[in-house]
């Protein structure tokens, strides 16, 4: 397939990310990379247009050049629709288009053509109706390899990169002025080209006024970029808003800690790369934040290099190729739908398809439970593979979310495929499982603390092949310890609903779920890693699956037994878990709302429903207290807890249950 990205042949000033991506695509045998030019875009032959920063298509020094580019972009928008050229958009930032009104109109028209969005961060929100894939922003270690580096200068703060108003560099200067008055050993180096004349004037005036400030207000080449970063004891990115930052990854790739705004993205980056590398500030950057971060760098330096293992480039070409194929399929579906009076979803035919079914077991520091699960799963897999006329070959994959590889020994004992996913959270582990199954037809998730009952695997495969559904969900039954607290038993916390065999569902959990991988790719699904440590990524995934036209069927006979930790059978744990269910339910539905207005309505609805649960649960608890009914008291309190969780989710609170569990296991 021929792919055109919205940048031409690399120059000295080209973003290294784009150059490394171009090289990865050129090396991918299924892709023919076509450099961008307006002539090629409007007259050439290509299958996919890959858009990065759409505003750069209209960048110009003179009004007549911008006018010509506006006409060209309008013509390109028409051509994309008529020629059925797929459009892929890498979401580098989530701010709406800025600039003149006509530019915003043209950019929004191009964005409406998008068939697939590539998210380079798990924190990037989904866009309603547009499939997406997650391909994390790659590191820069290979790019900088071999370039000379400077020794860190004690007390030096550094900033390097394009200086735009939203990046808050002038605020960094103000904070430095106040901090250096308290600690005269501090110095600040700023290098980069300002895009705003007023900002440039402020920086030049500050450079003359402050003796410890040195500025280079022009384009910075690679050698000087490396020198500025590596000579700094701390790299400061004082952005007023930060979504994705190549500068932060560049600094980490060069082995320098960074100070960045406190948000979900940067907290996840901190957890990913390891302690001591990412320091956070809240609100506007202040002198106190600079001094605190510098103190942290000196008193608690990193004990190991930053972990950038999840950001390697070796498979970037193939992962983008899959996104391009998905976009081409989506464009064909859109074109067909526009000419079909009554479109109906196609049911995939499984006849003659003998590709693998992979049973994926995500695990995190539970080797004993993993061994029990593997023993039972392996027995059923071997029996299915040995059976005459078995419809699918089955295999097992263990995805270990412990960077230390605590499950490796157990996986080796059972001779199953084993990979480590260092990014924290169950969503990252499940996404890794999907990524590892390129050639498989289906993927069956089961948790590491579950043991399948006899006939489980055959029941799941049977429902899948008989219905052609996108997913199949099975029963999960919790086994109670003998000495369970009466309140816990009365609460009904571990009793899950049953359904009619073959019944369709709107959403499902993923602790006993089979998914059709062709359907997952066609619908552009992945697990949202914003919910990786809070829970809710399974609800997000399956709700998107059904809302985008997929189907989920219930397999009543496909039963797994959940081996819960006895420590969880307590009143406090049950109420915490119920709170989390309400919290994630509200947050998931708010995240899925396609517009700001709909999100506001969903928040209000969650507040109302949560409040109703609090009132209803409180009334039931009161009735139980008066009547002496333990069942009513326990279930009433659970209802209150769920309602409070919903209301907390509606106002933006995220309960970090799995993050707390990781801390307790460390």
N, C-alpha and C positions, 0 to 999 in steps of 0.2 A: 504494500500500500504506500502511496505517496503522501507524505506529511509535510505541510508548510507551517513553520512557526513564525510568529510575528516579530522576527528579527532577522537581519541579513547576515552576511559573513562577519565573523567576529573581528572586532578592532581592539586596539589597546584599551579603550574605555568600556568595552562590553563587560557586563556583570559576569564574574567567573561562574556563577551558578548556570547561566545560560550556555556558556562555553562547554562546561562539563556535561550538561544535558545534551547539547548538540553532539558531542563526541559519543555519548552512550547510545543515542539514536542511530548515528552513522554505523556503529558497531553491531547494531541489531539486524540480523539477516532478513527479517520480515518487513523492514521499513526502508523506504527510499526518502532521504531527507532533502527537502527543497528549500533553499534559502529564500527569504522574503524579499520581494520588491513589489512596488505597486503594479508594475506591468505584469509580473508573474501572477500576482494575486487576482488581477482582473481578466487575464487572458490565458493563463497557463492551466495545465491539467494537474489536479491533486485531489485526493480523497478526503483529507482532514485538514482543517485549519486549526492550529493550536495557538490560542491567545494567551498572552501573559499579562502585561499591563496595558489595557486597551487605550488609556489616555496617551500613551506614547505614539500611537498611530496618528495622532493629530498634533504632535509637538512640532512647532515651527518658530523661527525667529521673526518672520515677516508675515503681515496679514495676508498677502497674496498666496504665499505658500500654504498657510493654514486653510484658506478658502479652497485651494485645489485639493487638499487632503480631505476636506469635508465632502466635496463632491465624490472623491474616490471611495471614501468609506460608505457613503450612501449607495453607490453603485455596487460595492462589494457585498453589502447586505442583501441587495436584490439577487445578485449572482449566487450567493450561498443557498438561498431558498430555491431558486429555479434549477440549479444544477445538483441539488441534494447533496451538497458538500457538508460533511459532519463538522461540528464545531466543538472543540474541547477548550475549557478555560481553566487554567491554573489559578487558584484563588490565593494570591499573594497578600491581599488585605481585604477587609470586609467593609470598608468605608464606602459610601455611595459616590458616584461620579461627581467631580467638582469642575469648576470652570464655567465658561459661557453656556447659556441655555442651549444653544444649538449643539454644542459639543456633548452635553449631557444627554440630549435626545438621541443623538447618533450612537453613543456608547451603550445606552440602554437598549436600543434596537439590536445592536450586535449581541448583547448579553441575552436577549430573548431567543436568539438562535442557538444558544448553548445546548448541546446534547448530553455532555458529561462534564462534571466539575471535578478537577483534581484538587484534593485538599492536601496541602503539605504539612498540615498540623491537625492532630486529632481534635483540637479545640475549635476548628472552623465549623460553624453551624451548617447544617444541611439546608438546601433550598427546596421548597415544596415543588414536587413534580419533576425535578431534575436529578437523574442518577449521579452518584459520586463515587470516587475511589480515593483511598488514602495512600499517598506515596510520600513519606516524610522527606523534608528538605535534607539533602545530603550534606555531609561535612566537607571541609576544605583541606583536610590533611594532605591529600595527594597533590592538590593544587599548590600548596606552599612548600611541599617537600623539596629540599635542596636550596631554598632561598636563605640568604644569610639573616641571622636573627641577632637582636641586641639583648644585652643583659638588662634585667629590670632595674630601673632607677628608684631607689627608696623614696617613697612619698609622691611618686608621679601618678597622676590621674590622666587618662587618655580618652579622646574621642576622635574617631576617624570615619569618614563617609560623607555622602551628600548631606548638605545642611538645609533641611526644609523647615518651614515654620512649625509644623506639628511635632518635630523632633525635640524641641525645647532646649536647644543648645545655649541660647542666651540665658535661660534659667540656670543651666549648669554653671555659667560664668558667675552669676549672682551668688549661687550657693558656694562656689569655690572662694569668692572674695571674702565671704563671712567665715568660712572654714579656715582659710589660710591666716586670718587674723588670730585665730585660736591656736593654730598649729603652723608656724612659719616654715616648717620643713616641706609642706605640701607644694607641689607645682602642678600645672595643668598644660597639656599639649592638645591642641585642636587642629585637625587637618581635614579639609574637604571644601568643596565649592558651594557657596551659598546660592540658593535659588531666589532669594528675596533681598532686594536692595536695602531695606530697612534693617533686616537682621545683620547684613554684612556691615553696615555702618556701625551698629552697636558693638559688634565683635571687634572691629578695628579700633574703636574708641577704648574698649576695655583692655585691649592689648597694650595700648600706650599707657594706660592708667595703672595696670597691675603688673608688678615686676615678675611674678611667678607664672604668668600666662604667656605662652608662645603659640602663635597661630600661623597656619599656612592655608590661606583662603583661596584655594584653587584646586583643580583636579589633582588627585594624588595617585601616582603610579603604584604598581604592585610593591616595588622595593621599599618605597616610603611608607606604604600601608603596613607592611610587616614591621618596619622599624618603629613606627608609632605604637603599634600594639605591643610588641615584645619589650619595648623600653618602659612600658607602663606597668606599675605594680597592680593597678586596677583599671579596667576599661569601663567607662560610664556611658550608658545609653539613656539619656534623660527624657525619653519620649513622653509626650502627653498621652499618646495612645499607641499601644504596641500589639500587633497581632502576630505577624511572623517577622523575624529579624535575621537576615543573613549575617549582619554584623556581629550579633551575639555568637552565632555558630562559628564565624571566622575567628573571633577572639578565643573561643574555647578550643578550636582546632590548633591555634598557635600556643595553647597552654597558658592563657591568662584568664583570671577570674573576671566576672562581669557584675556590674550593678545595674539592675533593670527594674521596671515598674512591677509592683506586686499584682499579678492577675493569674487566672487559671492556667494560661499558656506557660508562663514563666515558672509557676509552681511545679507544673508537670516536667518542664525542662530541668529544674533543679533535682527532682526525684530521679530523672533519667540519667543525668551525667554524674551524680554523686555529690557527697557533702563537700562544702567549701568552695564550689565553683560558681554558684549563682547566688548573689546577694540581692535582696529585694528592698524597695522603698515604696511607701504608700503616699498617694496624692502627689502634690508638687515636690520636686526634689529640694531638699534643704541641706544646710551646712551640717546639721546633726546626722542626717542620713549618710553623707559623705564620710564623716568622722567615724560613725559606727561601722560602716562597711570596711573602711581601711583598718580599723581595729580588729575586725573579724578576719580579714586577710592575714594579719600578722600573728594573731593569737591562735587561730584555728585554721591553718593552711590545709589545702587538700592533701589527703594521704596517698592518692593514686591519680593517674592521669584521668581526664574526663572520659566517661564511657560514651562513646559515639558509635558503638557497634550496630545500633539500629538504623544508622544513617549511611551505610555503605552504598557505593555506586555500582557494584558489580551486577545487580539485576535491574537497574533503573531502566534500561532499554526495553527489556521484556515486560516490565510492569507497565510502562507507558504504552507499549504495543497492545496489551490487553485493554487498556483504557480506550485506545483508538478504535479497536474492533467493537467494543461496547458502544461507542459513539456512533459508528457506522450503522450498527444494528438499530440503535435508537432512532437515527435519522430515517432509515427505511420504514420503521414502524410509524413514525410521525407522518411520513409522506403517504403511506398506505391508509392511515386513519383519516387523512384529509380528503381522500377520494372514495371512502367506503361509507355507505349510509349508516349501517349498524355494525360497528366493529365488535368482535367477540374474541375473548382471550383464547389463544391456542393451547390445547392440552398436549404436552410433549409426548411423543411416542417413545416407549422404552423397549419395543420389540427389537431384538437383535443387538441391543446395546449392552455389552458385557464389561464396560469400564468399571473400575474399582468403586467399592464403597469403603470409605475410610472412617473408622471409629476414632474420634479425637477425644483425648482425656487431658484437659488442662489441669495442672497441678501446681501447688505452692507449699513446700515444706511440710508435706504429709506423706512421707515415704511408706509408713506402715499401711495407711489407708489405700495408697496407690497400689501397693502389692496385692491387697485383697481385691481391689477392683480389677486389676490386670488379670489375676488368676481366673476370675469368673468370665470376663470378656474374652480372654484368649480361648477358653474352653468352647464358647459358642462360635467364635470365629473359625476355629479349626474344624468344628463339626459342619459348619455351613460350607466351607471350602471343600471338604471331603465328600459332601453329599453329591450324588449323581444328579446332573441337570441343574446344579445351583445357578440361579439367574445372574449373580454378581459375585465377583471375587472380592473378599473382604480383607482389610489390613488394619493395623492399629498404629496410631500416632500419639505420642505423649509430648505435650507442649509444656515445658517447665518454665514458670514465671519467676523462679528463683535464679538470679544471676550466678549464684554459687553452684547451681546444678545439683541440688540435693536429691533429685529424683533420678539421676543418671544411672546409679547402680541398680536400682529396681528395674528400670527399663531394659538395661543390658541383660539382667537375669532372665527376662521374658522374651528377649530377642525381638524387640519392637523398635520402630523408628522413633528417634528422640531428638528434639530440638529445644534450645533455650531461647525464650523471648525475654530480653532484658527490660523492655518497657513495662512499667508496673501496671497491673490492673487486668481483670478478667477479660475486658474487651480487647486489649492488645493481644492476649493469648489466643482468643478466638479468631481474631483477624489473622494472626500468624498461621493458625490451622488452615484457614481458607487459602492463604497464599501458598502453603505447602502442597496444595492438592490441585495443581494445574490440570493434570490429566485424569482426574477422578470424575465420576458422574455425580456422586452424592457424598455427603459428609454427615456423620451421626455424632452428636455431642452427648457426652455423659460425664458427670463430675467425678472427681477422684475419691469422693466419700460415698459413692453409690455402688451397689452390687446388683447386676441384672438377674431377674428371675428366669427360670427355664422357659425357652420359647420367645424371649424378648426380641432377639435379633431377627428371627424369622417373621414375627408379627410386624415389626417396623418395615422390613423390606416388602412384605406382602401388601401392606396398606399403600406403600409408596408406588409399587408397580401396578397395582390394580386400579388406582385412582389417577395416577399421573400428577398428583398435587405437588406444589412447590415445596411443601414442608409437611412433616408428620410429627405429631407430639404424642408422647406416651405418658402413662401414669407414674407418679413418684409417691411412694409410700414410706412414711417415717417409722422407724422401729423405736419404740419407747423403751427406756431402761426400766428395770423392775421397781426401783424405788423413786419413781417420778413424783414430784410434788403434786398434791391433789389440785392445787390452784391451776397448775400448768395443764393437767389432763382435762380439767373442766373448761379451760379457756378455748379449746378447739383450735389452738394455734397451729398444730401440725396436721390438721385434717384438711385435705385438698378435695376440691369438687370432682365428681366423676361425670362423664358424659356418655352419650350414646356412641357406640362403635361407628366410626366413619363420619361423625358430626364435624361440620366446618366450624372454625374458630377465628375470632378477630385478632387475637394475640396469644402468645404462649411463652413459657419459660424455656430456657435452652439447656436445662439439666437433663433432658431426655428428648432431644429434638433432632430429627433427620431433615436435612435441607438438600434440595436439588441444586447443584452448583451451577449448571447452565442457567437455571432460573435466577439464582442469586446474581450472576454476572449480568444477565439481561436486564434485571431490575436495578442494577447499580447499587447493591446493598453492601454495607459493611457495618461492623459494630462501632458505635459512637464512643470514642475513648474518653470523652468528657465524663462519661458515666462509669468509667472503668473501676474507680475506687469507691463510688457511692452506691453502685447497683443501678439497675434500670436499663442497661444497654441491651438486654434481651427483649424487654418490652419495646424499646425504640426500634430494634431490628425487625421484630415480627409485625409491629404495627405498620412500619413502612412497607413490609412485604405485602400485606393484604391491601393497603391503600394504593399501592402501585399495580394492583391487578393479580397478585399471587394468591395462593390458597393454602390453608393449613387444615389438615384432617387429624382427627383424634383416633388413636389406636388403643382401645381399652385394654387389650391383652398384652401390650408391651410394657411390662412393669419393671421398675427398678426400686430397690430398697435403699433408702437413705440412712447411712450410718452416722447419725448426728453425734457430735461430741457431748458426752453426759453433762459437761459444764454449761451447755446451752439450755438445759431443761430447768430454767429458773424463771421466776416472775420477772426480774429485771431484764433478762435477755429477751424474753418474749415481747415485752412492751417496747424495748428498743427496736427489735425487728419489725414490729407492727408500725411503729413510727416511721421507720425507713421505707416500708411499703407505701405508706401514704405520701411520704416526701417525694419518692422517685416517681410515683404515679402522676403527681401534679407537675413535676419538673419535665417529665418526658412529654406530656401533652402540651405544655407551654412551648417546649423546643420544637415540636412538630407544627405549631401554628404557622401558616405561611406568611402572614403580614403582621406588622406592629399592632394594628387594630385587633386582629384575631388573637394575638398573644395577650393583649390587655383583657379581652373578653374571657379568655381561658383562665387568666389569673383570677378574675373576679368570680368565675364559676367555681374554681378550686377553693377560694376563700369561703364561698357560700356553702358548698358541699361539705367542706371540712368543718365549718361551724355547725352545720346540721348534725354531723356525726358526733361532734362534741356534746351537743345538747341531748341527742338521742341516747348516746352511750352513757352520759351522766344520769339520765332518767332511769335507764336499765340498771345501772349500778345501785342507784338509790332504792329501786324496787327490790333488788337482791339483798341489800342491807336490811331492809324492813322485813322481808319474808324469810331471810336466812338461806337464800339460794346461792350457793357458791358458784354455780354455773352462770347465773345472771350477773353476779358481781364481777366475775372474771371476764366474761364476754363484753360486758358494758365498759369495763376499763380498757379492754383492747380496742373497742370502737372509738373511745375518747382518744387513745394514743394515735390511732390512724388518722383521725380528724385533725389533731394538732399537727401531725406530719404533713398533711395536705396543705394546711394553712401556712406552715413554715416554708414549704416548697413554693407556694404562691408568691411569697415575698422575697424569694431568692435564696433561702437557706438550703445548703446541700449537706446532707448527713454523710460523713465520710466513714461508713462502717468498715469497709475492707481496708482502708488506710490505717484505721485504729488496730485492726486485727494484725496487719503486717507489723506494726510497731510492737505489739505485744509478743509476736513470734520472733522478733529480731534478737 
